[in-house]
Amino acid sequence: MKYKLVIFDKDGTLLRFESVWVKIGHNIVDSFINSYDVQVDKEDILQALGLGADYIEPAGILSSGTTNDIIKVFKGYTNDARVETWTRKNMDALANQYEHQLEMIKGTDVVLKKLQEKGYLLAVITADDYISTDNFLTKFDIRHYFNEIITSDRVPVQKPNHLILDSLIAKYQIKTNEMIMVGDTPIDMQLGKNGNIGLTIGVLSGTSKHEHLHEADIILNDVTELIKDDQLIWEEGF
């Protein structure tokens, strides 16, 4: 099979994710409880978001969900209609506050350059919004490698719904079995299977362990292992 397009998740795949988002998650929950005088145990809200004291659940909302999913959780604890606007504003503020702590997975740029030189189309599909995704890719000077950025605020469906691939199929006249999916969560692996993507690759650089990525065709430590002996692993055989 000749693959033509490689899809990457962002957080945990291109970006060192967990340490920063644990802080953001605890901050937004603390602010929510204080702002809306929520009379429940903080642990209940953390659990609903898939957040622990120092870890994030691989299939939880904070790892794999969208801001809309966070809003739905908060709406379960308050009837205040302003909580949606409040959540979006404060999530944006916290993302900006911690932006300087974000780190790209070392060597990601080398991999993307190699893929581009080999003629592959590249896409990001993420539960994050467009502005923060574009800012991250631009900050680390890798934006120019990507042909498409698909974010939660610009499409009507989310991973792992296979319909999220439709714009790529239509624009590039490409079949899903000519695509490769690279991600760090069970949701990414499920997208690979739901979409009949040709090759699904799990990486351990995010929140997941091996057992969480059991639907992957291959599991790697991080994206740098897509290259072996100066060749892409699916081109040399694995």
Contacts in CASP RR format, 6 or more apart in sequence:
PFRMAT RR
TARGET T0000
AUTHOR 0000-0000-0000
METHOD contacts of the structure
MODEL  1
MKYKLVIFDKDGTLLRFESVWVKIGHNIVDSFINSYDVQVDKEDILQALG
LGADYIEPAGILSSGTTNDIIKVFKGYTNDARVETWTRKNMDALANQYEH
QLEMIKGTDVVLKKLQEKGYLLAVITADDYISTDNFLTKFDIRHYFNEII
TSDRVPVQKPNHLILDSLIAKYQIKTNEMIMVGDTPIDMQLGKNGNIGLT
IGVLSGTSKHEHLHEADIILNDVTELIKDDQLIWEEGF
1 177 0 8 1.000
1 178 0 8 1.000
1 198 0 8 1.000
1 199 0 8 1.000
2 178 0 8 1.000
3 120 0 8 1.000
3 178 0 8 1.000
3 179 0 8 1.000
3 180 0 8 1.000
3 198 0 8 1.000
3 199 0 8 1.000
3 234 0 8 1.000
4 120 0 8 1.000
4 121 0 8 1.000
4 172 0 8 1.000
4 174 0 8 1.000
4 178 0 8 1.000
4 179 0 8 1.000
5 120 0 8 1.000
5 121 0 8 1.000
5 122 0 8 1.000
5 123 0 8 1.000
5 168 0 8 1.000
5 172 0 8 1.000
5 174 0 8 1.000
5 178 0 8 1.000
5 179 0 8 1.000
5 180 0 8 1.000
6 115 0 8 1.000
6 120 0 8 1.000
6 121 0 8 1.000
6 122 0 8 1.000
6 123 0 8 1.000
6 179 0 8 1.000
6 180 0 8 1.000
6 182 0 8 1.000
7 123 0 8 1.000
7 124 0 8 1.000
7 125 0 8 1.000
7 168 0 8 1.000
7 179 0 8 1.000
7 180 0 8 1.000
7 181 0 8 1.000
7 182 0 8 1.000
7 197 0 8 1.000
8 14 0 8 1.000
8 122 0 8 1.000
8 123 0 8 1.000
8 124 0 8 1.000
8 125 0 8 1.000
8 182 0 8 1.000
8 183 0 8 1.000
8 223 0 8 1.000
9 124 0 8 1.000
9 125 0 8 1.000
9 126 0 8 1.000
9 182 0 8 1.000
9 183 0 8 1.000
9 184 0 8 1.000
9 185 0 8 1.000
9 188 0 8 1.000
10 124 0 8 1.000
10 126 0 8 1.000
10 128 0 8 1.000
10 133 0 8 1.000
10 136 0 8 1.000
11 17 0 8 1.000
11 21 0 8 1.000
11 63 0 8 1.000
11 126 0 8 1.000
11 127 0 8 1.000
11 128 0 8 1.000
11 184 0 8 1.000
11 206 0 8 1.000
12 18 0 8 1.000
12 105 0 8 1.000
12 183 0 8 1.000
12 184 0 8 1.000
12 203 0 8 1.000
12 205 0 8 1.000
12 206 0 8 1.000
12 207 0 8 1.000
13 105 0 8 1.000
13 182 0 8 1.000
13 183 0 8 1.000
13 184 0 8 1.000
13 188 0 8 1.000
13 203 0 8 1.000
13 205 0 8 1.000
13 206 0 8 1.000
13 223 0 8 1.000
14 104 0 8 1.000
14 105 0 8 1.000
14 108 0 8 1.000
14 124 0 8 1.000
14 136 0 8 1.000
14 137 0 8 1.000
14 142 0 8 1.000
14 223 0 8 1.000
15 102 0 8 1.000
15 103 0 8 1.000
15 104 0 8 1.000
15 105 0 8 1.000
15 136 0 8 1.000
16 102 0 8 1.000
16 103 0 8 1.000
16 104 0 8 1.000
16 105 0 8 1.000
16 205 0 8 1.000
16 206 0 8 1.000
17 56 0 8 1.000
17 63 0 8 1.000
17 184 0 8 1.000
17 206 0 8 1.000
17 207 0 8 1.000
18 55 0 8 1.000
18 56 0 8 1.000
18 206 0 8 1.000
18 207 0 8 1.000
19 101 0 8 1.000
20 98 0 8 1.000
20 101 0 8 1.000
20 102 0 8 1.000
21 56 0 8 1.000
21 62 0 8 1.000
21 63 0 8 1.000
22 51 0 8 1.000
22 52 0 8 1.000
22 54 0 8 1.000
22 55 0 8 1.000
22 56 0 8 1.000
23 98 0 8 1.000
24 91 0 8 1.000
24 94 0 8 1.000
24 95 0 8 1.000
24 98 0 8 1.000
25 49 0 8 1.000
25 51 0 8 1.000
25 62 0 8 1.000
25 94 0 8 1.000
26 46 0 8 1.000
26 51 0 8 1.000
27 94 0 8 1.000
28 70 0 8 1.000
28 87 0 8 1.000
28 90 0 8 1.000
28 91 0 8 1.000
28 94 0 8 1.000
29 42 0 8 1.000
29 45 0 8 1.000
29 46 0 8 1.000
29 49 0 8 1.000
29 51 0 8 1.000
30 42 0 8 1.000
31 90 0 8 1.000
32 38 0 8 1.000
32 45 0 8 1.000
32 74 0 8 1.000
32 77 0 8 1.000
32 83 0 8 1.000
32 86 0 8 1.000
32 87 0 8 1.000
32 90 0 8 1.000
33 40 0 8 1.000
33 42 0 8 1.000
33 45 0 8 1.000
35 86 0 8 1.000
36 74 0 8 1.000
36 77 0 8 1.000
36 78 0 8 1.000
36 80 0 8 1.000
36 83 0 8 1.000
38 45 0 8 1.000
38 77 0 8 1.000
38 78 0 8 1.000
40 77 0 8 1.000
45 73 0 8 1.000
45 74 0 8 1.000
45 77 0 8 1.000
46 52 0 8 1.000
48 61 0 8 1.000
48 73 0 8 1.000
49 60 0 8 1.000
49 61 0 8 1.000
49 62 0 8 1.000
49 70 0 8 1.000
49 73 0 8 1.000
50 56 0 8 1.000
50 57 0 8 1.000
50 60 0 8 1.000
50 61 0 8 1.000
50 62 0 8 1.000
50 63 0 8 1.000
51 57 0 8 1.000
51 62 0 8 1.000
55 207 0 8 1.000
56 62 0 8 1.000
56 63 0 8 1.000
56 207 0 8 1.000
57 63 0 8 1.000
57 207 0 8 1.000
58 64 0 8 1.000
58 184 0 8 1.000
58 185 0 8 1.000
58 186 0 8 1.000
58 207 0 8 1.000
58 208 0 8 1.000
58 209 0 8 1.000
58 212 0 8 1.000
59 185 0 8 1.000
59 186 0 8 1.000
59 187 0 8 1.000
59 212 0 8 1.000
61 69 0 8 1.000
61 70 0 8 1.000
61 73 0 8 1.000
62 70 0 8 1.000
63 185 0 8 1.000
63 207 0 8 1.000
64 127 0 8 1.000
64 159 0 8 1.000
64 185 0 8 1.000
64 186 0 8 1.000
64 187 0 8 1.000
65 127 0 8 1.000
65 152 0 8 1.000
65 158 0 8 1.000
65 187 0 8 1.000
66 127 0 8 1.000
66 128 0 8 1.000
66 152 0 8 1.000
66 153 0 8 1.000
66 158 0 8 1.000
67 87 0 8 1.000
67 88 0 8 1.000
67 91 0 8 1.000
67 129 0 8 1.000
67 152 0 8 1.000
67 153 0 8 1.000
68 152 0 8 1.000
70 87 0 8 1.000
70 91 0 8 1.000
71 83 0 8 1.000
71 84 0 8 1.000
71 87 0 8 1.000
71 88 0 8 1.000
74 83 0 8 1.000
74 87 0 8 1.000
75 83 0 8 1.000
75 84 0 8 1.000
92 132 0 8 1.000
95 132 0 8 1.000
99 135 0 8 1.000
99 139 0 8 1.000
102 136 0 8 1.000
102 139 0 8 1.000
104 140 0 8 1.000
104 142 0 8 1.000
105 205 0 8 1.000
105 222 0 8 1.000
105 223 0 8 1.000
105 224 0 8 1.000
106 224 0 8 1.000
107 223 0 8 1.000
107 224 0 8 1.000
108 140 0 8 1.000
108 142 0 8 1.000
108 223 0 8 1.000
108 224 0 8 1.000
109 140 0 8 1.000
109 141 0 8 1.000
109 142 0 8 1.000
109 145 0 8 1.000
110 224 0 8 1.000
110 227 0 8 1.000
111 223 0 8 1.000
111 224 0 8 1.000
111 226 0 8 1.000
111 227 0 8 1.000
112 122 0 8 1.000
112 142 0 8 1.000
112 145 0 8 1.000
112 146 0 8 1.000
113 145 0 8 1.000
114 227 0 8 1.000
114 232 0 8 1.000
115 122 0 8 1.000
115 145 0 8 1.000
115 226 0 8 1.000
115 232 0 8 1.000
116 122 0 8 1.000
116 145 0 8 1.000
118 232 0 8 1.000
118 235 0 8 1.000
121 147 0 8 1.000
121 148 0 8 1.000
121 172 0 8 1.000
121 174 0 8 1.000
122 145 0 8 1.000
122 146 0 8 1.000
122 147 0 8 1.000
122 148 0 8 1.000
123 146 0 8 1.000
123 147 0 8 1.000
123 148 0 8 1.000
123 149 0 8 1.000
123 150 0 8 1.000
123 168 0 8 1.000
124 133 0 8 1.000
124 137 0 8 1.000
124 146 0 8 1.000
124 148 0 8 1.000
124 149 0 8 1.000
124 150 0 8 1.000
124 151 0 8 1.000
125 150 0 8 1.000
125 159 0 8 1.000
125 164 0 8 1.000
125 191 0 8 1.000
126 133 0 8 1.000
126 149 0 8 1.000
126 150 0 8 1.000
126 151 0 8 1.000
126 152 0 8 1.000
127 151 0 8 1.000
127 152 0 8 1.000
127 158 0 8 1.000
127 159 0 8 1.000
128 151 0 8 1.000
128 152 0 8 1.000
129 151 0 8 1.000
129 152 0 8 1.000
129 153 0 8 1.000
130 149 0 8 1.000
130 151 0 8 1.000
130 153 0 8 1.000
130 154 0 8 1.000
133 149 0 8 1.000
133 151 0 8 1.000
134 143 0 8 1.000
134 149 0 8 1.000
137 143 0 8 1.000
137 146 0 8 1.000
137 149 0 8 1.000
148 167 0 8 1.000
148 168 0 8 1.000
148 171 0 8 1.000
150 164 0 8 1.000
150 167 0 8 1.000
150 168 0 8 1.000
152 158 0 8 1.000
155 164 0 8 1.000
155 167 0 8 1.000
157 163 0 8 1.000
157 164 0 8 1.000
158 164 0 8 1.000
159 187 0 8 1.000
159 188 0 8 1.000
159 190 0 8 1.000
159 191 0 8 1.000
160 187 0 8 1.000
160 188 0 8 1.000
160 190 0 8 1.000
160 191 0 8 1.000
160 192 0 8 1.000
160 193 0 8 1.000
160 194 0 8 1.000
161 191 0 8 1.000
161 194 0 8 1.000
162 176 0 8 1.000
162 191 0 8 1.000
162 194 0 8 1.000
162 195 0 8 1.000
162 196 0 8 1.000
164 191 0 8 1.000
165 176 0 8 1.000
165 179 0 8 1.000
165 191 0 8 1.000
165 195 0 8 1.000
165 197 0 8 1.000
168 174 0 8 1.000
168 179 0 8 1.000
169 175 0 8 1.000
169 176 0 8 1.000
176 195 0 8 1.000
176 196 0 8 1.000
176 197 0 8 1.000
176 198 0 8 1.000
177 196 0 8 1.000
177 197 0 8 1.000
177 198 0 8 1.000
178 198 0 8 1.000
179 197 0 8 1.000
179 198 0 8 1.000
179 199 0 8 1.000
180 197 0 8 1.000
180 198 0 8 1.000
180 199 0 8 1.000
180 200 0 8 1.000
180 201 0 8 1.000
180 234 0 8 1.000
181 188 0 8 1.000
181 189 0 8 1.000
181 191 0 8 1.000
181 192 0 8 1.000
181 197 0 8 1.000
181 199 0 8 1.000
181 200 0 8 1.000
181 201 0 8 1.000
182 188 0 8 1.000
182 201 0 8 1.000
182 202 0 8 1.000
182 203 0 8 1.000
182 223 0 8 1.000
182 226 0 8 1.000
183 189 0 8 1.000
183 201 0 8 1.000
183 202 0 8 1.000
183 203 0 8 1.000
184 202 0 8 1.000
184 203 0 8 1.000
184 204 0 8 1.000
184 205 0 8 1.000
184 206 0 8 1.000
184 207 0 8 1.000
184 208 0 8 1.000
184 213 0 8 1.000
185 206 0 8 1.000
185 207 0 8 1.000
185 208 0 8 1.000
185 212 0 8 1.000
186 208 0 8 1.000
186 212 0 8 1.000
186 213 0 8 1.000
186 215 0 8 1.000
188 200 0 8 1.000
188 202 0 8 1.000
189 200 0 8 1.000
189 202 0 8 1.000
189 213 0 8 1.000
189 214 0 8 1.000
189 215 0 8 1.000
189 216 0 8 1.000
190 215 0 8 1.000
191 197 0 8 1.000
192 198 0 8 1.000
192 200 0 8 1.000
192 215 0 8 1.000
193 200 0 8 1.000
193 215 0 8 1.000
199 217 0 8 1.000
199 218 0 8 1.000
199 234 0 8 1.000
200 215 0 8 1.000
200 216 0 8 1.000
200 217 0 8 1.000
200 218 0 8 1.000
201 216 0 8 1.000
201 217 0 8 1.000
201 218 0 8 1.000
201 219 0 8 1.000
201 220 0 8 1.000
201 226 0 8 1.000
202 208 0 8 1.000
202 213 0 8 1.000
202 216 0 8 1.000
202 218 0 8 1.000
202 219 0 8 1.000
202 220 0 8 1.000
203 219 0 8 1.000
203 220 0 8 1.000
203 221 0 8 1.000
203 222 0 8 1.000
203 223 0 8 1.000
204 210 0 8 1.000
204 213 0 8 1.000
204 219 0 8 1.000
204 220 0 8 1.000
204 221 0 8 1.000
204 222 0 8 1.000
205 221 0 8 1.000
205 222 0 8 1.000
205 223 0 8 1.000
210 219 0 8 1.000
213 219 0 8 1.000
218 233 0 8 1.000
218 238 0 8 1.000
220 226 0 8 1.000
225 233 0 8 1.000
226 232 0 8 1.000
226 233 0 8 1.000
227 233 0 8 1.000
228 236 0 8 1.000
229 236 0 8 1.000
END
